[in-house]
Amino acid sequence: MKQFQYTRPATQQAALEAITKPGTKFIAGGTNLVDLMKRGVTAPDKLVDINHLPLKSISQTPNGLRIGALALNSAVAENELVLQHFPLLSMALQAGASPQLRNMATVGGNMMQRTRCTYFYDTTMTCNKRAPDTGCGALEGVNRMHAIFGANPQCIAVNPSDMCVSLAALDAVVIIAGKKGERRIPFTEFHRLPGEHPEMDNHLGKDELITGVEIPENSFAKNSYYLKVRDRQSYAFALVSVAAGLVISDGIIKQARLAMGGVAHKPWRLFDAEKSLIGKPASEESFKQAAQIAMQGAKAYQYNSFKLKLAPATITEALKHAAGLV
Ligand code: SF4
């Protein structure tokens, strides 16, 4: 591993000043960044350790819940307010990684984690995300884990997070600090599709810091479910995952939220499928129709065509669980 400098600024302001130097990165739990450094995928000159900044709290606001960027994944998953108001977030967090990793990983770090595309981690292979304009090794390679939505020949990688899928479904907002002050981005707009710049995973500026996430109050707690399909029961990334939330009254769907993971470069919100559910009975038939709508525009590659069947089946099953039909 390349040698690097380490600093531990005392304040958020000092952290923001430290990050302006080229080759500098923030480090919190380090559960992804340290792996990337060990493998030579990234080689920062300096790490700015933000672990001690006061960004760990989970608190109620007049409109919902605010979660600090340094709150641990395990702390959020077990938090009483989260369990009571946003069980979908807790389910998604519990589905991710392993207990040890959840005890180290932070909310902000989870949002910033990089794809698990094996070609990205293997520095002997071509990868536009790791080294722009070198090609995409996965395009003609073993692309079983890769995208079926929003990809292009530049990059067909997927975002690996479970937590982010639930936050996209819950209309969360990302709170960001920069030298010019605070700004907010809807969670669904924080991560980006590869476009012409697959090296960029999100819209966070190089000199900005995620300080927290806010989730607006909603009525999905009673009927929500996170379903993750993976190769083994734990410590595996999603082949496909679905976050589903419903508001049901007298058997009729009044509101719906749906997002998928393991299918795109960003958490993939299913707006059209959600709309199709409003006013329909909370039945398997309605859920199957919504799943078909969700799959419009899907495109598979050589080894991941199974996702074209797995994804709608997972949407249907997640909605059945959310509605209490299974
Ligand atoms: Fe790199 Fe993206 Fe291609 Fe994977 S899919 S090799 S991350 S460019």
Residues whose N, C-alpha, C, O or C-beta is under 5 A from the ligand:
A	BS01	SF4	C117 Y119 F120 T126 C127 N128 K129 G135 C136 G137 A138 Q154 C155 I156 A157
